[in-house]
C-alpha cells in the first residue's frame, strides 16, 4: 500500500521540522510548506490525504485555507487538523466551524497527535475502500469504530 501523504503548513521553522521528522518516523509521506498560499498550491497539484495546518500563517491563514478546502472539489478530499496556539473556547469553535476535522493546541503532545492521526487514517482507508458505505455511517459511529480499532492495534503485540 502506498504511504498516506500529509501536508504540513507551518510558518515556524522549528515546529515544521519537528512535525516533518515525527510524521516521517511514523511512516507518512510528508510535504511541508511555510504559508497558506503554498499549501493551497500543493493541494491543487498533489494528492494530499491529511492536512495539518497552523492557524496563523502568511498569505492565507490555516482557518481560511480550511474553509477553502471545504468549498473545493479536491480528490482525494483531505481531512484537516488545525494545530495552533489558539486555544480559547471561541477560537476552537471557530476552527471547527471552518471545517476542521480535529483541533490540537500547541504545545502538543506527540502521542495525542499520533492517536488523532491514526483515527483520521482509518477514515481515509475506509473511504478509499468503500466510499459509499462510509457516507452512510454517522460521524459518532465512525469515531467509535476508529477508537475501537486503534485500541486493538495498541494491544495487539504482532
C-alpha positions as CSV (number, residue, x, y, z in Angstrom):
1,X,0.0,0.0,0.0
2,X,1.2,3.5,-0.8
3,X,2.0,5.8,2.1
4,X,-0.6,8.4,3.0
5,X,0.5,11.9,2.2
6,X,0.3,14.6,4.8
7,X,0.6,18.3,4.2
8,X,2.1,20.3,7.0
9,X,1.5,24.1,6.7
10,X,3.5,25.7,9.5
11,X,5.4,29.0,9.4
12,X,7.6,28.3,12.4
13,X,10.7,26.5,11.1
14,X,11.4,24.6,14.3
15,X,7.8,23.3,14.6
16,X,7.7,22.5,10.9
17,X,10.9,20.5,11.1
18,X,9.8,18.7,14.2
19,X,6.5,17.7,12.6
20,X,8.2,16.6,9.4
21,X,10.6,14.3,11.3
22,X,7.9,13.0,13.6
23,X,5.4,12.2,10.9
24,X,8.1,10.6,8.6
25,X,9.2,8.4,11.6
26,X,5.6,7.2,11.8
27,X,5.6,6.1,8.2
28,X,3.8,9.0,6.5
29,X,4.9,10.8,3.3
30,X,5.2,14.4,4.4
31,X,5.1,17.6,2.3
32,X,5.8,20.8,4.3
33,X,5.2,24.4,3.4
34,X,5.6,27.7,5.3
35,X,2.4,29.6,4.3
36,X,-1.2,29.1,3.3
37,X,-0.8,30.1,-0.3
38,X,1.8,27.4,-0.9
39,X,-0.4,24.9,1.0
40,X,-3.3,25.7,-1.4
41,X,-1.0,25.2,-4.4
42,X,0.2,21.8,-3.0
43,X,-3.5,20.7,-2.5
44,X,-4.2,21.6,-6.1
45,X,-1.2,19.7,-7.5
46,X,-0.7,16.7,-5.2
47,X,-2.9,14.0,-3.8
48,X,-3.0,15.0,-0.1
49,X,-4.9,12.8,2.3
50,X,-4.5,14.8,5.6
51,X,-3.5,18.4,6.3
52,X,-2.0,19.7,9.5
53,X,-2.5,23.5,9.4
54,X,-1.3,26.2,11.7
55,X,-3.9,28.9,12.1
56,X,-1.6,31.9,11.9
57,X,0.5,31.9,8.7
58,X,1.5,34.4,6.0
59,X,-0.5,34.8,2.8
60,X,-3.5,32.7,3.9
61,X,-4.5,31.6,7.4
62,X,-5.0,27.9,8.2
63,X,-8.6,28.7,9.2
64,X,-9.2,30.4,5.8
65,X,-7.5,27.5,4.0
66,X,-9.7,25.1,5.8
67,X,-12.8,26.9,4.6
68,X,-11.3,26.9,1.0
69,X,-10.7,23.2,1.2
70,X,-14.4,22.6,2.1
71,X,-15.6,24.7,-0.8
72,X,-13.3,22.9,-3.3
73,X,-13.6,19.6,-5.2
74,X,-10.2,18.2,-4.2
75,X,-9.6,14.5,-4.9
76,X,-8.9,13.0,-2.6
77,X,-10.8,15.2,-0.2
78,X,-8.3,15.8,2.7
79,X,-9.0,15.7,6.4
80,X,-7.9,18.7,8.3
81,X,-6.3,19.1,11.7
82,X,-5.8,22.7,12.9
83,X,-2.6,22.6,15.1
84,X,-2.4,26.1,16.7
85,X,-1.6,28.1,19.8
86,X,-5.1,29.5,19.6
87,X,-6.8,27.6,22.5
88,X,-9.7,29.8,23.7
89,X,-13.1,28.1,23.5
90,X,-14.4,30.5,20.9
91,X,-11.3,30.0,18.7
92,X,-11.7,26.2,18.9
93,X,-15.4,26.5,17.9
94,X,-14.4,28.8,15.1
95,X,-11.8,26.3,13.9
96,X,-14.4,23.5,13.8
97,X,-16.9,25.8,12.2
98,X,-14.4,26.5,9.4
99,X,-14.5,22.8,8.6
100,X,-11.6,21.3,10.7
101,X,-11.9,17.6,11.4
102,X,-9.8,18.0,14.5
103,X,-8.2,20.7,16.6
104,X,-5.0,20.5,18.6
105,X,-3.5,23.3,20.7
106,X,0.2,24.0,20.9
107,X,2.3,22.9,22.6
108,X,1.1,19.5,21.5
109,X,1.7,16.0,22.9
110,X,3.2,13.7,20.3
111,X,1.1,10.7,21.5
112,X,-2.0,12.8,21.3
113,X,-1.2,13.8,17.7
114,X,-0.3,10.2,16.8
115,X,-3.7,8.9,18.1
116,X,-5.7,11.6,16.3
117,X,-3.8,10.9,13.1
118,X,-4.4,7.2,13.4
119,X,-8.2,7.9,13.7
120,X,-8.1,10.0,10.6
121,X,-6.0,7.4,8.7
122,X,-8.7,4.8,9.4
123,X,-11.3,7.1,8.0
124,X,-9.1,7.7,4.9
125,X,-8.6,4.0,4.4
126,X,-12.3,3.2,5.0
127,X,-13.4,5.9,2.5
128,X,-10.9,4.6,-0.1
129,X,-12.2,1.1,0.2
130,X,-15.9,1.7,0.5
131,X,-16.7,5.4,-0.2
132,X,-20.5,4.9,-0.4
133,X,-20.6,2.8,2.8
134,X,-18.6,5.4,4.6
135,X,-21.0,8.1,3.7
136,X,-23.9,6.2,5.3
137,X,-22.2,5.8,8.7
138,X,-22.9,8.5,11.3
139,X,-19.9,10.6,12.4
140,X,-20.2,9.4,16.0
141,X,-20.2,5.8,14.9
142,X,-17.2,6.4,12.8
143,X,-15.4,7.8,15.8
144,X,-16.3,4.9,17.9
145,X,-15.1,2.4,15.3
146,X,-11.8,4.3,14.9
147,X,-11.3,4.3,18.7
148,X,-12.0,0.6,19.0
149,X,-9.7,-0.3,16.0
150,X,-6.9,1.9,17.5
151,X,-7.3,0.2,20.9
152,X,-6.9,-3.2,19.2
153,X,-3.8,-2.0,17.3
154,X,-2.3,-0.8,20.6
155,X,-3.0,-4.1,22.4
156,X,-2.1,-6.4,19.5
157,X,1.7,-7.3,20.0
158,X,2.1,-8.5,16.4
